[in-house]
Amino acid sequence: MADFYVGKKEYFPKIAKIKYEGPKSDNPLAFKYYDAEKKIGKKKMKDHLRFAVAYWHSFCADGADPFGSATHSHPWITGAKTPMEAADLKMDAAFEFFTKLGVGLYCFHDRDVAPEGATPAESEKNLFTLVAKAKKLQKATGVKLLWGTANVFSHPRYMNGAATNPEFGVVALAATQVKTAIDATIELGGQGYTFWGGREGYMSLINTDLKKEKDHLARFLTMARDYGRKHGFKGPFYIEPKPMEPTKHQYDFDSETVIGFLRHYGLDKDFRLNIEANHAELAGHEFAHELETAAAAGFFGSVDANRGDTMNGWDTDQFPISYYETAMAMYAILKAGGFTSGGLNFDAKIRRNSVDPADLFIAHIGGMDAFAVGLEIANKIISDGKIPAFVKKRYSSFNTGDGAKFDKGDMTLEQLAGIGAKAGYGKTGLVSGKQEYLENILNQYLLQH
């Protein structure tokens, strides 16, 4: 196998295979901290981090925004005569990128890979024509599909939602699309299947039957789950929380909301959460909070790695660069046992004015380095043990005696109240949480890296 894949044309001819050169390197097209083969604990970096590239932002986004037209001119699109030819060339560019960057996983929406046809049958034919090519390229390169999904939010027919749409005909068309996307994911050996409720929410309560929409969403997800299992899909189904945008309020608001929804409708055995950093921020949470919340409830699954801009209140999907944030994220992930079928998918896009082809590589390199540093810091926190030991000691009153009985559920409210009444007020509760001390330790780890 060659160092990287090139189809009929090389789309990034000035970019060689990206290599690890260490923190002293000033080469923008080299890893400074991500050393794929380096052992961290019992696993290699590449196995801890399981990086994936998002097909949509990397090969479909063109830099357009509500205030201006496209700024990114993709040669795999401009050089094509038909949408299907463009899709074929785009896949060559994608696998060239995956292999030059050195990632082993990717993610896609159905419409990222193949264009919509004039009929559902033509759309399915288009997708599976490209799936056949992707299957061959996966075998040739060793790159695998992390998860697939369906874009049931971009087309005007989905302006009022997909599974939650007030028109039954739209719900049926969404089912056609999701069924085909699940089939494609199975065919390509996808390790998971994701639902992002792009327009599964409301713009106004005045014209919305909220209960009916939630019931329909749950029924749709149940049907999709049953179809996938019936046809041999054994991986997890993921829900990706997001509080708003494009709707005013989305039904998958945050981790707690989704966990409650899944438990309420009996979907908690098959579904896990795909947590996105920028979505956590929009919900008013830290990225690590959403990860810890999912993990605490047994719902941690996968990650969309990006960041927002704290000065902007929208989904900017920038590449992660904060070592503090990646350290806290990887600490939560390692405590949860690490990834199994999930991974770190870069659901991030280069900026509108980043028009050099090298910028796409540089952005991913920066994100991969940031998470490599985060992994090493998280491993340091765990192996050094100071912070975990403090947390364990902080809750030590629940390890023995009456505290242990309460912790195990072997106590009534009357008994608990009686213990409190007997003990009296005294100085109970005035033990320092040592937040600043622990934050300083974390900063030491970061600075000593």
Secondary structure as GFF3:
##gff-version 3
##sequence-region A 1 449
A	DSSP	beta_strand	19	20	.	.	.	ID=ss1
A	DSSP	beta_strand	30	31	.	.	.	ID=ss2
A	DSSP	beta_strand	39	40	.	.	.	ID=ss3
A	DSSP	beta_strand	43	44	.	.	.	ID=ss4
A	DSSP	alpha_helix	45	49	.	.	.	ID=ss5
A	DSSP	beta_strand	51	54	.	.	.	ID=ss6
A	DSSP	alpha_helix	55	59	.	.	.	ID=ss7
A	DSSP	alpha_helix	75	78	.	.	.	ID=ss8
A	DSSP	alpha_helix	83	101	.	.	.	ID=ss9
A	DSSP	beta_strand	105	109	.	.	.	ID=ss10
A	DSSP	alpha_helix	110	113	.	.	.	ID=ss11
A	DSSP	alpha_helix	120	141	.	.	.	ID=ss12
A	DSSP	beta_strand	144	149	.	.	.	ID=ss13
A	DSSP	three_ten_helix	156	158	.	.	.	ID=ss14
A	DSSP	alpha_helix	168	187	.	.	.	ID=ss15
A	DSSP	beta_strand	192	195	.	.	.	ID=ss16
A	DSSP	beta_strand	201	202	.	.	.	ID=ss17
A	DSSP	three_ten_helix	205	207	.	.	.	ID=ss18
A	DSSP	alpha_helix	210	230	.	.	.	ID=ss19
A	DSSP	beta_strand	237	239	.	.	.	ID=ss20
A	DSSP	beta_strand	249	250	.	.	.	ID=ss21
A	DSSP	alpha_helix	255	264	.	.	.	ID=ss22
A	DSSP	beta_strand	271	276	.	.	.	ID=ss23
A	DSSP	alpha_helix	277	282	.	.	.	ID=ss24
A	DSSP	alpha_helix	287	296	.	.	.	ID=ss25
A	DSSP	beta_strand	300	304	.	.	.	ID=ss26
A	DSSP	alpha_helix	323	335	.	.	.	ID=ss27
A	DSSP	beta_strand	344	346	.	.	.	ID=ss28
A	DSSP	alpha_helix	358	384	.	.	.	ID=ss29
A	DSSP	alpha_helix	386	394	.	.	.	ID=ss30
A	DSSP	three_ten_helix	396	398	.	.	.	ID=ss31
A	DSSP	alpha_helix	401	408	.	.	.	ID=ss32
A	DSSP	alpha_helix	413	423	.	.	.	ID=ss33
A	DSSP	alpha_helix	435	448	.	.	.	ID=ss34
###
